[in-house]
Amino acid sequence: MSDKARDMPSTEFLSVTSRTPRQLEEFMRHGQMPDADALTGWEYRGMNLGVGARLLGLRKFIKGFCRGGAGEVFGYNVRARQNGPGEAWFVRLTGGERRRFGFYRVLPVDPQSRDNAYLNALLLDYGQGGNGRLAITAALRDYVVRVSPGSDDLLLGKAFLAIGGLRLRIGYFLLERQCQTTC
């Protein structure tokens, strides 16, 4: 696959971006838990869905998954150029560099924890990502499920903001496997 083709979203990705919130919620409630091991070593093109992300210029991003020295799975975000949804994903450089931020730990959802909205999902817990207590990203909690049964190529997520015991819904996002990465 050429670099250009690799950077372009699939037709399935674009199709899911046009789903209604009700349809996205059905995916979240009935989707399968991704295989955390299958995510490691990969970066995914990401798109926040909804009007708010578009108005704030936070629609496109890149999310990576790695394995730590103790075997745990963790991840990061990278800013992406905010071009059109059907256009290629490109890293937005900061000071001429590709910068990772918004670190998270990847865990199966614990039914006994406060963050248990989707027991069929993986939890991306930014509170355990080493972001620092005062970083806004430390308050994020994302749940991700497979869009297609048995495939970790396309994932749907739902983001929440954790404020004390409250969990405020931020919105849905979509991830599509893009390229391998070294951590």
Backbone bond lengths (Angstrom), bond angles and torsions (degrees), N, CA, C in turn:
res aa  C-N    CA-C-N  psi(-1)  N-CA   C-N-CA  omega(-1)  CA-C   N-CA-C  phi
1 M - - - 1.452 - - 1.528 108.61 -
2 S 1.310 117.77 135.38 1.460 121.15 179.17 1.526 110.05 -71.74
3 D 1.341 116.29 159.44 1.461 119.99 177.75 1.516 110.80 -59.20
4 K 1.327 117.11 -40.38 1.469 120.99 -179.22 1.523 110.57 -62.41
5 A 1.337 117.63 -45.83 1.471 121.08 179.81 1.522 110.26 -64.53
6 R 1.323 116.86 -37.41 1.463 120.98 -179.75 1.519 111.09 -63.70
7 D 1.323 117.30 -32.51 1.456 121.83 -176.73 1.525 113.52 -82.96
8 M 1.333 117.51 -8.39 1.465 122.08 -177.62 1.529 110.69 -92.26
9 P 1.339 117.48 140.71 1.464 119.63 176.71 1.524 111.47 -71.82
10 S 1.323 116.07 150.31 1.466 120.87 178.59 1.528 110.30 -76.70
11 T 1.316 115.77 165.42 1.469 119.91 176.02 1.529 110.52 -64.97
12 E 1.337 117.63 -33.12 1.470 120.04 177.58 1.530 110.22 -65.37
13 F 1.327 117.08 -43.15 1.460 121.84 176.62 1.527 109.74 -56.10
14 L 1.325 116.61 -52.25 1.466 120.94 -178.20 1.517 111.57 -62.70
15 S 1.330 116.99 -34.30 1.462 120.91 178.26 1.528 111.16 -63.96
16 V 1.321 116.73 -42.51 1.471 120.03 -178.67 1.528 110.73 -68.50
17 T 1.332 118.29 -31.69 1.470 120.27 -179.71 1.528 111.99 -62.68
18 S 1.317 117.77 -20.18 1.467 120.23 -178.34 1.536 112.83 -95.89
19 R 1.323 117.74 4.13 1.467 120.78 179.19 1.525 111.04 -71.24
20 T 1.320 114.94 154.31 1.466 120.76 178.25 1.526 109.75 -78.03
21 P 1.331 117.62 159.80 1.467 119.79 176.10 1.537 112.45 -55.69
22 R 1.300 118.13 -36.53 1.464 120.87 178.35 1.534 110.85 -63.69
23 Q 1.334 117.08 -42.82 1.470 120.85 178.08 1.528 111.07 -66.13
24 L 1.330 117.33 -39.82 1.456 121.02 178.32 1.530 110.72 -63.68
25 E 1.315 116.08 -39.76 1.469 119.80 178.67 1.530 110.85 -65.00
26 E 1.317 117.88 -35.26 1.474 120.83 175.32 1.529 110.53 -61.87
27 F 1.336 116.61 -43.44 1.468 120.44 175.11 1.530 110.08 -57.50
28 M 1.331 116.40 -46.38 1.465 120.26 -178.18 1.529 111.23 -62.43
29 R 1.292 117.62 -42.55 1.474 120.65 -176.49 1.516 112.44 -72.53
30 H 1.327 117.20 -30.69 1.469 120.11 -173.35 1.527 114.35 -113.55
31 G 1.323 118.13 -3.67 1.464 121.21 -178.88 1.523 111.97 -70.82
32 Q 1.314 115.17 161.18 1.463 121.33 178.72 1.527 110.43 -89.76
33 M 1.335 114.13 153.74 1.462 120.35 174.93 1.530 109.25 -70.28
34 P 1.331 118.13 129.32 1.464 120.14 175.07 1.533 110.58 -65.51
35 D 1.318 115.71 160.35 1.461 122.66 176.00 1.528 107.42 -88.60
36 A 1.332 117.29 109.47 1.469 121.25 -177.18 1.521 111.24 -56.79
37 D 1.327 117.59 -36.46 1.469 120.35 179.30 1.527 111.20 -64.15
38 A 1.330 117.43 -34.77 1.465 121.33 -179.38 1.530 112.22 -73.37
39 L 1.327 117.18 -19.09 1.465 120.68 179.90 1.520 112.15 -82.88
40 T 1.341 116.27 -27.29 1.464 119.94 -173.87 1.532 111.27 -64.86
41 G 1.328 113.39 140.23 1.462 120.15 -179.47 1.516 113.55 83.57
42 W 1.330 117.15 10.77 1.467 121.02 -178.36 1.519 111.18 -126.15
43 E 1.326 115.02 149.62 1.450 122.18 167.63 1.517 108.27 -110.53
44 Y 1.321 114.67 145.02 1.459 122.80 -179.09 1.521 109.42 -120.01
45 R 1.331 115.58 136.36 1.468 119.45 169.73 1.530 105.17 -71.19
46 G 1.320 116.91 140.97 1.453 120.44 -178.45 1.511 111.71 -130.49
47 M 1.337 114.19 149.22 1.457 119.55 176.22 1.523 109.14 -140.84
48 N 1.333 115.17 123.15 1.454 120.37 171.57 1.519 107.04 -75.11
49 L 1.326 116.13 133.60 1.454 121.43 -177.20 1.526 109.46 -99.88
50 G 1.300 116.91 146.49 1.457 120.63 177.81 1.516 112.15 112.46
51 V 1.318 113.56 164.52 1.462 121.86 -174.81 1.519 111.92 -69.32
52 G 1.325 118.18 -39.58 1.464 121.39 -176.31 1.517 112.78 -56.33
53 A 1.336 116.24 -48.07 1.472 120.45 -179.10 1.525 110.58 -63.19
54 R 1.317 116.15 -38.80 1.468 120.20 179.28 1.529 110.49 -64.04
55 L 1.345 117.16 -44.65 1.462 120.95 -178.71 1.523 112.17 -66.97
56 L 1.332 116.80 -33.41 1.463 121.23 -179.57 1.530 113.26 -84.04
57 G 1.334 117.11 -6.43 1.461 120.46 -178.53 1.515 112.45 70.96
58 L 1.338 116.01 32.18 1.466 122.13 -178.71 1.513 111.35 -119.91
59 R 1.298 116.92 33.10 1.453 119.70 -173.13 1.530 113.07 -76.62
60 K 1.326 117.70 -48.25 1.463 121.52 -174.57 1.529 111.56 -101.87
61 F 1.333 115.31 143.69 1.457 121.99 178.25 1.518 108.13 -157.85
62 I 1.322 116.58 175.20 1.467 123.06 175.53 1.523 106.48 -128.12
63 K 1.317 116.57 136.69 1.459 122.62 -179.08 1.518 107.92 -124.31
64 G 1.340 116.65 130.24 1.455 121.68 -179.92 1.515 112.07 -115.97
65 F 1.336 115.38 156.40 1.467 122.38 -179.30 1.525 109.48 -129.70
66 C 1.342 116.40 133.88 1.464 122.71 -176.96 1.528 109.90 -137.30
67 R 1.319 114.97 166.56 1.461 120.86 175.15 1.524 107.92 -112.02
68 G 1.330 115.52 132.06 1.453 121.50 178.97 1.520 111.47 -83.05
69 G 1.320 115.30 173.32 1.458 121.86 -177.79 1.517 113.86 -62.41
70 A 1.330 117.79 -28.30 1.469 121.82 179.76 1.530 111.27 -93.11
71 G 1.340 116.90 9.58 1.462 120.45 178.29 1.516 114.93 91.53
72 E 1.329 118.12 -6.45 1.457 120.55 -179.48 1.531 110.36 -72.72
73 V 1.318 115.94 153.02 1.464 121.62 177.35 1.519 107.76 -100.88
74 F 1.311 115.63 131.17 1.448 121.05 178.12 1.520 108.48 -136.61
75 G 1.320 116.27 174.68 1.455 118.81 -178.69 1.506 112.90 -155.30
76 Y 1.317 114.52 -178.13 1.456 122.97 -174.57 1.519 108.95 -153.88
77 N 1.315 114.97 168.62 1.459 122.89 174.90 1.520 109.03 -119.74
78 V 1.320 115.74 154.25 1.465 123.92 175.03 1.523 106.31 -134.37
79 R 1.308 116.14 137.34 1.468 119.44 178.37 1.530 109.78 -69.70
80 A 1.332 115.22 145.39 1.467 121.26 178.20 1.523 109.48 -123.16
81 R 1.309 114.66 153.97 1.466 120.91 175.55 1.529 108.21 -60.09
82 Q 1.319 116.81 138.59 1.461 122.17 -176.35 1.525 112.06 -93.89
83 N 1.326 115.75 59.61 1.466 120.16 175.54 1.533 108.34 -89.55
84 G 1.308 118.30 -169.75 1.452 122.37 -175.63 1.518 113.67 -66.70
85 P 1.340 117.69 154.74 1.465 122.33 -177.73 1.526 113.86 -60.00
86 G 1.306 118.36 -30.97 1.457 121.42 -179.64 1.517 113.92 -88.49
87 E 1.332 116.48 1.33 1.459 121.41 -179.57 1.524 110.45 -95.60
88 A 1.321 115.78 166.18 1.466 121.94 -177.37 1.531 111.67 -63.43
89 W 1.327 114.89 152.57 1.466 123.00 175.60 1.520 108.56 -90.90
90 F 1.324 116.37 125.89 1.454 122.51 177.41 1.516 108.93 -130.13
91 V 1.328 116.19 141.56 1.460 121.24 176.97 1.521 109.20 -64.84
92 R 1.325 115.47 137.36 1.467 120.89 172.62 1.519 106.66 -95.28
93 L 1.305 115.90 114.12 1.462 121.52 -176.85 1.532 110.70 -74.82
94 T 1.321 115.37 145.97 1.455 122.42 175.87 1.523 107.00 -118.76
95 G 1.314 116.80 116.18 1.457 119.72 -176.55 1.515 112.02 60.18
96 G 1.340 116.47 32.31 1.456 121.72 179.75 1.519 114.36 79.29
97 E 1.338 116.81 5.45 1.463 120.63 -177.60 1.526 111.83 -123.81
98 R 1.309 113.51 156.16 1.469 122.43 173.33 1.522 105.87 -87.02
99 R 1.323 117.42 117.23 1.464 120.68 -174.79 1.528 111.09 -115.97
100 R 1.309 114.54 133.51 1.468 121.69 173.64 1.527 108.51 -92.39
101 F 1.323 115.27 144.09 1.465 121.11 178.37 1.528 107.37 -154.56
102 G 1.312 117.56 178.43 1.461 121.16 175.92 1.520 111.90 55.81
103 F 1.325 116.42 62.30 1.467 121.94 -176.28 1.526 110.49 -81.25
104 Y 1.321 116.36 147.64 1.462 121.10 -178.47 1.518 110.78 -145.39
105 R 1.309 115.31 160.87 1.466 122.74 173.94 1.515 106.91 -104.81
106 V 1.339 117.40 141.32 1.465 123.04 -178.78 1.521 107.94 -103.26
107 L 1.329 115.83 123.62 1.470 121.79 -175.47 1.517 110.71 -140.92
108 P 1.344 117.02 151.21 1.463 117.64 167.09 1.532 107.31 -68.06
109 V 1.295 117.23 150.51 1.457 120.57 -179.84 1.528 109.20 -70.27
110 D 1.327 115.08 129.46 1.463 121.94 177.47 1.529 107.90 -91.36
111 P 1.348 118.26 117.32 1.467 120.11 -177.95 1.532 112.97 -60.91
112 Q 1.339 117.72 -21.34 1.468 121.45 -178.38 1.528 113.26 -89.05
113 S 1.343 117.65 -9.14 1.469 119.29 -176.87 1.527 110.41 -88.21
114 R 1.302 116.41 168.73 1.475 122.44 177.25 1.534 110.28 -66.70
115 D 1.331 116.43 -31.53 1.463 121.29 -178.50 1.525 109.55 -94.30
116 N 1.335 115.08 77.41 1.464 120.75 -176.14 1.530 112.52 -134.36
117 A 1.311 116.80 35.13 1.470 121.07 -175.83 1.527 112.78 -65.21
118 Y 1.332 117.87 -34.74 1.465 121.83 -177.76 1.525 108.51 -132.57
119 L 1.316 116.68 99.70 1.471 121.15 -177.36 1.524 112.03 -69.77
120 N 1.319 117.82 -16.29 1.464 123.68 179.53 1.528 112.35 -90.53
121 A 1.325 118.13 8.98 1.466 122.58 -172.81 1.522 111.46 -116.62
122 L 1.334 114.78 165.87 1.456 121.19 164.15 1.522 107.06 -90.81
123 L 1.325 115.92 145.59 1.454 121.84 177.50 1.528 108.96 -102.94
124 L 1.320 116.58 129.30 1.456 122.61 171.51 1.527 104.82 -102.43
125 D 1.336 115.79 102.05 1.459 121.90 -172.85 1.525 109.78 -100.81
126 Y 1.310 116.36 102.64 1.458 122.63 -179.04 1.527 111.12 -72.35
127 G 1.327 117.62 -18.58 1.447 121.98 175.81 1.523 111.95 -68.42
128 Q 1.325 116.91 -20.90 1.462 121.95 177.92 1.534 111.77 -107.45
129 G 1.345 116.85 15.04 1.461 120.93 -176.22 1.509 115.95 -94.48
130 G 1.344 117.38 -1.19 1.461 120.04 -179.78 1.517 113.60 78.29
131 N 1.322 117.55 26.96 1.468 121.40 -178.31 1.518 113.64 -78.34
132 G 1.306 117.57 -13.65 1.459 121.24 -174.08 1.514 109.48 94.50
133 R 1.306 115.87 139.28 1.472 120.73 -174.90 1.519 113.36 -59.44
134 L 1.318 117.14 -32.71 1.464 120.40 -175.41 1.526 113.51 -88.47
135 A 1.311 117.88 -7.04 1.474 120.89 178.94 1.524 109.31 -74.35
136 I 1.310 116.86 133.17 1.475 120.91 -179.86 1.527 111.25 -59.65
137 T 1.332 116.38 -32.24 1.465 118.97 -179.28 1.522 112.07 -64.22
138 A 1.340 118.85 -24.90 1.469 121.39 179.70 1.527 111.68 -62.99
139 A 1.319 117.70 -19.74 1.468 121.60 -179.21 1.526 112.89 -88.35
140 L 1.320 118.77 -2.55 1.465 120.96 -177.88 1.521 111.78 -80.97
141 R 1.322 115.61 142.60 1.462 123.46 172.27 1.528 105.97 -136.61
142 D 1.329 116.06 118.31 1.468 121.49 179.86 1.522 109.70 -113.86
143 Y 1.316 116.00 140.65 1.467 122.35 172.37 1.517 107.03 -112.70
144 V 1.339 118.33 136.32 1.466 121.37 178.13 1.521 110.78 -129.51
145 V 1.339 114.87 140.99 1.465 123.26 177.19 1.525 109.16 -133.06
146 R 1.321 115.58 161.86 1.461 121.48 175.46 1.526 109.79 -74.51
147 V 1.324 115.88 140.24 1.464 120.80 173.87 1.526 108.97 -79.89
148 S 1.336 117.23 -41.60 1.464 122.86 178.38 1.525 108.99 -111.47
149 P 1.325 118.76 129.88 1.467 120.72 -179.49 1.531 111.59 -53.60
150 G 1.340 115.57 133.66 1.453 121.85 175.67 1.515 115.83 80.99
151 S 1.330 118.56 -1.52 1.463 121.20 -176.23 1.526 111.07 -120.37
152 D 1.331 115.35 131.26 1.465 120.77 175.88 1.529 111.50 -101.38
153 D 1.324 117.03 17.33 1.464 121.12 179.77 1.523 113.16 -78.56
154 L 1.328 117.36 -29.74 1.462 121.98 -178.20 1.524 107.97 -134.58
155 L 1.333 115.27 121.36 1.461 121.37 -175.42 1.522 109.95 -125.66
156 L 1.318 115.21 144.46 1.461 121.47 174.93 1.511 107.78 -109.46
157 G 1.314 116.48 138.03 1.452 120.62 178.99 1.511 111.89 -128.13
158 K 1.327 113.18 161.32 1.457 120.80 174.60 1.520 106.73 -134.92
159 A 1.323 116.16 126.51 1.458 122.83 -175.17 1.525 111.26 -102.13
160 F 1.325 114.26 142.21 1.460 122.38 176.83 1.520 108.88 -130.47
161 L 1.320 116.02 154.49 1.445 122.93 173.80 1.521 106.99 -108.05
162 A 1.337 117.23 122.29 1.463 122.70 -179.37 1.525 108.91 -92.48
163 I 1.318 115.63 115.50 1.462 121.38 176.99 1.523 106.40 -125.73
164 G 1.329 115.10 102.03 1.462 119.52 -173.14 1.523 108.59 59.69
165 G 1.315 117.10 -128.60 1.461 121.48 177.96 1.515 113.97 -85.62
166 L 1.323 117.66 -6.21 1.469 121.27 -179.29 1.523 110.74 -83.84
167 R 1.333 115.85 148.72 1.457 122.42 173.22 1.527 107.14 -127.84
168 L 1.320 116.11 109.94 1.457 122.11 -178.24 1.514 109.54 -99.19
169 R 1.332 116.69 125.01 1.463 121.46 -179.28 1.518 109.16 -69.25
170 I 1.340 114.42 129.33 1.458 120.74 175.82 1.522 109.75 -95.51
171 G 1.331 117.42 -49.70 1.453 120.32 179.48 1.515 111.84 157.22
172 Y 1.318 114.45 -178.04 1.464 122.51 -178.25 1.521 110.57 -93.98
173 F 1.322 115.19 156.26 1.451 120.68 173.18 1.522 108.67 -146.29
174 L 1.304 115.54 161.05 1.456 122.33 -177.17 1.520 108.74 -124.94
175 L 1.337 116.44 139.75 1.468 122.85 178.27 1.518 109.51 -125.38
176 E 1.332 116.49 137.64 1.458 121.67 175.87 1.521 109.00 -132.95
177 R 1.341 115.42 130.22 1.463 120.73 179.80 1.525 109.26 -53.79
178 Q 1.346 115.35 129.19 1.466 119.83 -176.95 1.512 112.95 -117.63
179 C 1.331 118.61 -54.25 1.452 120.00 -176.32 1.524 110.72 -158.43
180 Q 1.315 116.08 159.20 1.454 120.57 176.48 1.527 108.93 -75.67
181 T 1.341 115.02 154.65 1.446 120.51 -178.87 1.516 109.81 -139.58
182 T 1.304 115.75 157.28 1.460 121.10 172.19 1.513 106.43 -106.30
183 C 1.283 115.56 139.32 1.487 119.03 -175.24 1.507 111.68 -101.55
